């Protein structure tokens, strides 16, 4: 009998849709995704992932598998996973999704500016966490993003599959990536899945540290070469999860978010 894990959340059917959407790439060598066992409006039951010690080989295998997950593609910037049930946001942070294709941004920079940086900066200002001067920093960055200053090509496999938009996990911090000793190196849980840029998942993985991270990057780049300058954009792609944490928890995340924004504004 499969050992399982049961959790509650703001939208169990939506999270289940995200897991199933990401899991579609497994048939083509994509990353292992925790299997959905059962879901109701109040609870989600998934398979329990048995952990294994981190290793260089496992990290490289995970990087290669993640590249194939991203290459499964998405229909538009910010789109929810197929089968999405829920509002135009995901998670306890109420991170925005773009549920109407007709309203989708044309570029990654527009998506990131409007539905990540501007949205969370507005909340921080409304809640009195930042002042007007702080808010102008995010306004300057959003304007540069909207103008395309940091738009970059998706990794090679995404482009070769004919996609402008990657299929991303969306909350890929270290706690959601579990080394499992299996063929794809690690398994993914707890997604905020949407259509985004593959570099965002890779950058988010570095925010809180991850064992053998350089090997993940090497395995990924081996399978799906990354666009020139991707390392220079890591801090920019980290900002989305950091400003979200500033909204949820304030504290040092507020300072960290401003520091990252200042690097690119």
Secondary structure, 3 states (H helix, E strand, C coil): CCCEEEECCCCHHHHHHHHHHHHHHHHHCCCEECCEEEECCCCEEEECCCCCCCCHHHHHHHHHHHHHHHCCCECCCCCCCCCCCCCCEECCCCEECCCCHHHCCCCHHHHHHHHHHHHHHHHHHHCCCCCHHHHHHHHHHHHHHHCCCCCCCCCHHHHHCCCCEEEECCCCCHHHEEECCCCCCEEECCCCCEEECHHHHHHHCCCCCCCCHHHHHHHHHHHCCCCCCHHHHHHHHHHHHHHHHHHHHCCHHHHHHHHHHHHHC
